[in-house]
Amino acid sequence: MADRLADQLDSKSVTIPTPTSTYEKFNVDDSNEVKHEHIQMIFLGWLNTGSMNDARYLHTASVLTNGKVLVTGGQNDNPALNSAELYDPSTKTWSMTGSMNNARRWHTASVLINGKVLVTGGYDGTSRLDSAELYDPSTGTWTMTSKMNSAREAHTASVLANGKVLVTGGYSGSSVLNTADLYDLSTGTWTTTDSMNDTRYQHTASVLKNGKVLVTGGHDGSSRLNSAELYDPLTETWATTGNMNETRNSHTASVLINGNVLVTGGVGISFLNSAELYDPSTETWTTSGSMNDTRFLHTASVLTNGKVLVTGGQSSADYLNSVELYDTSTEIWTTIVSMNYARYVHTASILTNGHVLISGGFSGIAINSSELY
């Protein structure tokens, strides 16, 4: 990477990259006088940024309204963590913030319309949780809110257009759930809403541009699913929609700029590199270009240019540091510069400046490193 950047400058130049993507250029003219320039360049790749205070995986990462990133829970040598920390993009540093009341992993975290963060469920190392708590960024503190109607981990949580939060499915410790709960921010209470048609965990939930929620795939406790269903917040009911072409769990689902949904990877009959597109206008799935690597428990982020960045995960062979970009106009995947560290069950957060922050994960051990794309 450094050689490529240097080639773009004068052959008599030396560049010294810094983590801020600012470069110092030293030109030697014909009289052998050294001239110094301070240049700002675009770094096309990955830069290590500050490390978290706690190594963790199966955690959450939420971009707050102030631009900082809140990371919560997860696990390392401990079966579950209650610690939380904040990443400041302006200083590229992590700092501890108030700890949650419950240790939890494989939980959810949702940024509410009032700027607070709602954390739900998960596993504390002993049992699955029905508890929920709220983080206030203005004070850096957590307060308990009312409990969900069911304990669950590996579930989903979606913020609806009306400000309510829809929680679906998950694993209770004894069974896989099809139940769904609604959290009302104004009252701080949960109500049971219509149940899904299929029990599922390790599934995805995506809020479509029409306000409905698309749930895809997952595992029902005995087999992986290709089924998909739609939740209508206006009627608070579920309806089945077109099935995916492949069964899959531990996959990703991304709402594209054009409103379609891109599903990638996961585990089906085998480890998958396949991708498919859901069209809400026809409620049908079409196969798209396949990724170059099979992967599950990876991340997928829709960039400001509309492309989709997929990072890491696990394949049949190993933990991955490979990264691919999906071009929505051609439906083709391109392998780009790899991350500095292989990782899966990590998080990816799109910052307000358009950069992508990767944090934590697992690659044989829990990771505390983070890096920026």
C-alpha positions as CSV (number, residue, x, y, z in Angstrom):
1,M,0.0,0.0,0.0
2,A,2.8,2.4,0.9
3,D,4.6,1.6,-2.3
4,R,1.5,2.3,-4.4
5,L,1.0,5.7,-2.7
6,A,4.6,6.6,-3.2
7,D,4.4,5.8,-6.9
8,Q,1.7,8.4,-7.2
9,L,4.0,11.1,-6.0
10,D,7.2,12.5,-7.5
11,S,9.9,9.9,-7.9
12,K,12.1,12.0,-5.6
13,S,9.5,12.0,-2.8
14,V,9.1,10.0,0.4
15,T,5.7,9.7,2.0
16,I,5.1,9.0,5.7
17,P,1.5,7.9,6.3
18,T,-0.2,8.6,9.6
19,P,-3.4,7.1,11.0
20,T,-5.2,10.4,10.1
21,S,-4.6,9.9,6.4
22,T,-2.4,13.0,6.4
23,Y,0.9,12.7,4.6
24,E,4.2,14.5,4.8
25,K,5.9,15.0,1.4
26,F,9.7,15.7,1.2
27,N,10.8,16.8,-2.3
28,V,14.4,17.0,-3.3
29,D,14.9,19.5,-6.1
30,D,17.9,19.7,-8.6
31,S,19.9,21.8,-6.1
32,N,19.4,19.1,-3.5
33,E,17.3,21.4,-1.3
34,V,14.7,19.6,0.7
35,K,11.2,21.1,0.4
36,H,8.4,20.0,2.8
37,E,4.7,19.8,2.0
38,H,1.7,18.8,4.2
39,I,-0.8,16.9,2.1
40,Q,-4.2,15.3,2.7
41,M,-4.8,12.1,0.7
42,I,-7.5,9.5,0.5
43,F,-6.3,6.2,2.0
44,L,-7.9,3.3,0.1
45,G,-7.7,0.5,2.6
46,W,-7.8,-0.2,6.3
47,L,-6.2,1.8,9.2
48,N,-5.9,0.5,12.7
49,T,-7.5,2.8,15.2
50,G,-7.7,2.8,19.0
51,S,-8.3,-0.6,20.7
52,M,-11.2,-1.2,22.9
53,N,-10.6,-1.6,26.7
54,D,-12.2,-5.0,26.7
55,A,-11.8,-7.7,24.0
56,R,-15.3,-8.8,23.0
57,Y,-17.4,-10.7,20.5
58,L,-21.1,-11.2,20.2
59,H,-21.5,-7.6,21.2
60,T,-23.4,-4.7,19.7
61,A,-22.3,-1.4,18.2
62,S,-24.6,1.6,17.8
63,V,-23.9,5.0,16.2
64,L,-25.3,7.6,18.5
65,T,-26.8,10.9,17.4
66,N,-23.7,12.7,18.5
67,G,-21.6,10.6,16.1
68,K,-19.9,8.4,18.8
69,V,-20.2,4.6,18.7
70,L,-21.6,2.8,21.8
71,V,-20.3,-0.8,22.2
72,T,-22.1,-3.0,24.7
73,G,-21.6,-6.4,26.3
74,G,-20.5,-9.5,24.4
75,Q,-18.1,-12.1,25.8
76,N,-14.4,-12.9,26.1
77,D,-12.9,-15.2,28.7
78,N,-16.0,-14.2,30.7
79,P,-19.2,-15.8,29.4
80,A,-20.9,-12.4,29.3
81,L,-19.8,-8.8,29.8
82,N,-21.8,-5.8,31.2
83,S,-19.2,-3.3,30.2
84,A,-19.8,-0.6,27.6
85,E,-17.5,1.8,25.9
86,L,-17.6,4.8,23.5
87,Y,-15.6,5.4,20.3
88,D,-15.0,9.0,19.5
89,P,-14.3,9.4,15.7
90,S,-12.7,12.9,16.3
91,T,-10.0,11.5,18.5
92,K,-10.1,7.9,17.3
93,T,-10.0,6.7,20.9
94,W,-12.2,4.5,23.1
95,S,-13.3,5.4,26.7
96,M,-15.4,3.4,29.2
97,T,-18.9,4.6,29.9
98,G,-21.5,3.3,32.4
99,S,-21.8,-0.4,32.7
100,M,-25.1,-2.2,32.0
101,N,-27.1,-3.6,34.9
102,N,-27.0,-7.1,33.3
103,A,-24.1,-8.8,31.6
104,R,-25.3,-10.0,28.2
105,R,-24.1,-11.4,24.9
106,W,-26.0,-12.0,21.6
107,H,-28.5,-9.3,22.6
108,T,-29.8,-6.3,20.6
109,A,-29.2,-2.6,20.8
110,S,-31.5,0.0,19.1
111,V,-31.0,3.8,18.8
112,L,-34.4,5.2,19.6
113,I,-36.0,8.4,18.2
114,N,-35.1,10.3,21.4
115,G,-31.4,9.3,21.0
116,K,-31.4,6.8,23.9
117,V,-30.3,3.2,23.2
118,L,-32.5,0.3,24.1
119,V,-30.8,-3.0,24.9
120,T,-32.8,-6.2,25.0
121,G,-32.4,-9.8,26.0
122,G,-29.3,-11.9,25.4
123,Y,-27.5,-14.5,27.5
124,D,-25.7,-13.7,30.8
125,G,-23.7,-16.9,31.0
126,T,-26.3,-18.7,33.1
127,S,-29.7,-18.0,31.5
128,R,-31.4,-16.2,28.6
129,L,-32.7,-12.7,29.6
130,D,-36.1,-11.0,29.3
131,S,-34.6,-7.8,30.8
132,A,-34.2,-4.5,28.9
133,E,-32.4,-1.3,29.7
134,L,-31.9,2.2,28.4
135,Y,-28.6,4.1,27.9
136,D,-28.8,7.9,28.1
137,P,-25.8,9.4,26.1
138,S,-26.2,12.7,28.0
139,T,-25.4,11.1,31.3
140,G,-23.6,7.9,30.3
141,T,-25.8,5.9,32.6
142,W,-28.2,2.9,32.2
143,T,-31.7,2.5,33.7
144,M,-33.8,-0.6,33.7
145,T,-37.0,-0.5,31.7
146,S,-39.9,-3.0,31.7
147,K,-39.2,-6.6,30.8
148,M,-40.1,-8.3,27.5
149,N,-42.8,-11.0,27.6
150,S,-40.2,-13.7,26.7
151,A,-36.6,-14.3,27.5
152,R,-34.6,-14.5,24.2
153,E,-31.1,-14.4,22.6
154,A,-30.1,-14.4,18.9
155,H,-33.3,-12.4,18.2
156,T,-33.8,-9.2,16.2
157,A,-35.0,-5.7,17.1
158,S,-36.2,-3.1,14.6
159,V,-37.1,0.6,15.2
160,L,-40.4,1.2,13.3
161,A,-41.4,4.5,11.7
162,N,-43.8,5.1,14.6
163,G,-40.9,5.0,17.0
164,K,-41.8,1.6,18.6
165,V,-39.4,-1.3,18.6
166,L,-40.3,-4.7,17.2
167,V,-38.5,-7.7,18.7
168,T,-38.9,-11.0,17.0
169,G,-38.0,-14.7,17.6
170,G,-34.8,-15.9,19.2
171,Y,-34.0,-18.8,21.5
172,S,-35.4,-18.9,25.0
173,G,-33.0,-21.6,26.4
174,S,-35.7,-24.3,26.0
175,S,-37.3,-23.5,22.7
176,V,-37.0,-21.4,19.5
177,L,-39.6,-18.6,19.5
178,N,-42.0,-17.2,16.9
179,T,-43.3,-14.6,19.3
180,A,-42.9,-10.9,18.8
181,D,-43.0,-8.0,21.3
182,L,-43.5,-4.2,20.8
183,Y,-41.8,-1.6,23.0
184,D,-43.5,1.7,23.4
185,L,-41.0,4.4,24.2
186,S,-43.7,6.8,25.5
187,T,-44.8,4.4,28.2
188,G,-41.7,2.3,28.6
189,T,-43.8,-0.9,28.3
190,W,-43.9,-4.0,26.2
191,T,-47.0,-5.5,24.5
192,T,-47.3,-8.8,22.7
193,T,-48.1,-8.4,19.0
194,D,-48.9,-11.0,16.3
195,S,-46.6,-14.1,16.2
196,M,-44.5,-15.0,13.2
197,N,-45.6,-17.9,11.1
198,D,-42.3,-19.7,11.7
199,T,-40.2,-20.1,14.9
200,R,-36.7,-18.8,14.2
201,Y,-33.4,-17.5,15.6
202,Q,-30.2,-16.3,14.0
203,H,-32.5,-14.7,11.4
204,T,-32.5,-11.1,10.0
205,A,-35.1,-8.3,10.2
206,S,-35.0,-5.3,7.8
207,V,-37.2,-2.2,7.9
208,L,-38.3,-1.6,4.3
209,K,-38.9,1.8,2.8
210,N,-42.7,1.1,2.9
211,G,-42.4,0.7,6.7
212,K,-43.0,-3.0,6.8
213,V,-40.4,-5.4,8.4
214,L,-38.9,-8.2,6.3
215,V,-37.8,-11.2,8.3
216,T,-35.6,-13.8,6.5
217,G,-34.3,-17.3,7.2
218,G,-32.8,-18.4,10.5
219,H,-33.0,-21.8,12.3
220,D,-36.2,-23.3,13.8
221,G,-34.3,-25.7,16.1
222,S,-34.3,-28.6,13.7
223,S,-33.5,-27.1,10.3
224,R,-32.5,-24.0,8.6
225,L,-35.1,-21.9,6.9
226,N,-35.6,-20.2,3.5
227,S,-38.9,-18.7,4.5
228,A,-39.5,-15.0,4.7
229,E,-42.4,-13.0,6.2
230,L,-43.6,-9.4,6.4
231,Y,-44.8,-7.5,9.5
232,D,-47.2,-4.6,8.9
233,P,-47.0,-2.1,11.7
234,L,-50.4,-0.6,10.7
235,T,-52.3,-3.9,11.2
236,E,-49.7,-5.5,13.6
237,T,-49.9,-8.7,11.6
238,W,-47.5,-11.0,9.8
239,A,-47.9,-12.3,6.2
240,T,-45.7,-14.8,4.4
241,T,-43.9,-13.5,1.4
242,G,-41.7,-15.2,-1.3
243,N,-39.2,-17.8,-0.1
244,M,-35.5,-17.3,-0.5
245,N,-33.8,-19.5,-3.1
246,E,-31.6,-21.0,-0.3
247,T,-32.0,-21.9,3.3
248,R,-29.7,-19.9,5.5
249,N,-29.0,-18.7,9.0
250,S,-26.2,-16.4,10.4
251,H,-26.5,-14.4,7.2
252,T,-26.9,-10.7,6.6
253,A,-29.7,-8.6,5.0
254,S,-29.1,-5.0,3.8
255,V,-31.7,-2.5,2.5
256,L,-30.2,-1.0,-0.6
257,I,-30.7,2.6,-1.8
258,N,-33.2,1.4,-4.4
259,G,-35.3,-0.3,-1.7
260,N,-34.4,-3.9,-2.5
261,V,-32.9,-6.2,0.1
262,L,-29.6,-8.0,-0.4
263,V,-29.1,-11.2,1.5
264,T,-25.5,-12.6,1.7
265,G,-23.8,-15.8,2.9
266,G,-24.7,-17.7,6.0
267,V,-25.0,-21.4,6.6
268,G,-27.4,-23.6,4.6
269,I,-26.7,-27.1,3.3
270,S,-23.1,-25.9,3.4
271,F,-21.3,-22.7,4.0
272,L,-22.6,-20.2,1.5
273,N,-21.1,-17.5,-0.8
274,S,-24.4,-17.0,-2.6
275,A,-26.4,-13.7,-2.5
276,E,-30.0,-12.9,-3.5
277,L,-32.2,-9.9,-3.9
278,Y,-35.7,-9.3,-2.6
279,D,-37.9,-6.9,-4.5
280,P,-40.7,-5.5,-2.2
281,S,-42.8,-4.4,-5.2
282,T,-43.1,-8.0,-6.4
283,E,-42.3,-9.9,-3.2
284,T,-40.0,-12.1,-5.1
285,W,-36.3,-13.2,-4.8
286,T,-33.7,-13.4,-7.6
287,T,-30.3,-14.9,-7.4
288,S,-27.5,-12.3,-7.6
289,G,-23.8,-12.6,-8.1
290,S,-22.0,-14.8,-5.6
291,M,-19.3,-13.5,-3.2
292,N,-15.7,-14.7,-3.8
293,D,-15.6,-16.3,-0.3
294,T,-18.1,-18.4,1.6
295,R,-18.8,-16.7,5.0
296,F,-21.2,-16.6,7.9
297,L,-21.5,-14.4,11.0
298,H,-19.9,-11.6,8.9
299,T,-21.0,-8.0,8.4
300,A,-22.6,-6.1,5.5
301,S,-22.7,-2.3,5.4
302,V,-24.4,-0.1,2.8
303,L,-21.9,2.7,2.0
304,T,-22.8,6.3,1.1
305,N,-22.1,5.5,-2.6
306,G,-24.7,2.7,-2.5
307,K,-22.2,-0.2,-2.7
308,V,-22.2,-2.9,0.0
309,L,-19.1,-3.7,2.0
310,V,-18.9,-7.2,3.4
311,T,-16.2,-8.0,6.0
312,G,-14.8,-11.1,7.7
313,G,-16.8,-13.9,9.0
314,Q,-16.0,-17.6,9.1
315,S,-15.7,-20.0,6.2
316,S,-15.4,-23.8,6.1
317,A,-11.6,-23.4,6.5
318,D,-10.9,-20.5,8.8
319,Y,-11.7,-17.1,10.2
320,L,-11.6,-14.4,7.5
321,N,-10.0,-11.0,7.0
322,S,-11.1,-10.8,3.4
323,V,-13.3,-7.9,2.3
324,E,-15.6,-7.6,-0.8
325,L,-17.6,-4.8,-2.4
326,Y,-20.9,-5.4,-4.1
327,D,-21.8,-3.1,-7.0
328,T,-25.6,-2.8,-7.2
329,S,-25.5,-1.7,-10.8
330,T,-23.6,-4.8,-12.0
331,E,-24.5,-7.2,-9.2
332,I,-20.8,-8.1,-9.2
333,W,-18.5,-8.7,-6.1
334,T,-14.9,-7.4,-6.1
335,T,-12.3,-8.4,-3.5
336,I,-10.6,-5.4,-2.1
337,V,-7.8,-4.8,0.5
338,S,-8.2,-7.2,3.4
339,M,-8.6,-6.1,7.0
340,N,-5.6,-6.2,9.2
341,Y,-7.1,-8.9,11.4
342,A,-9.3,-11.9,10.7
343,R,-12.5,-11.8,12.7
344,Y,-16.1,-13.0,12.9
345,V,-19.0,-12.2,15.2
346,H,-17.6,-8.6,15.1
347,T,-19.5,-5.4,14.4
348,A,-19.4,-2.8,11.6
349,S,-20.6,0.8,12.1
350,I,-21.0,3.4,9.4
351,L,-19.8,6.7,10.9
352,T,-21.2,10.1,10.1
353,N,-18.1,10.8,7.9
354,G,-18.8,7.7,5.8
355,H,-16.0,5.6,7.2
356,V,-16.7,2.1,8.5
357,L,-15.6,1.2,12.0
358,I,-14.9,-2.5,12.6
359,S,-14.7,-3.5,16.2
360,G,-13.9,-6.7,18.2
361,G,-14.7,-10.2,17.1
362,F,-13.2,-13.6,17.5
363,S,-10.4,-15.4,15.7
364,G,-9.4,-18.1,18.1
365,I,-9.4,-15.6,20.9
366,A,-11.5,-12.5,21.6
367,I,-10.2,-9.4,19.9
368,N,-10.1,-5.8,21.2
369,S,-8.7,-4.2,18.1
370,S,-10.7,-1.9,15.8
371,E,-10.0,-0.6,12.3
372,L,-11.4,1.9,9.9
373,Y,-12.2,1.6,6.2
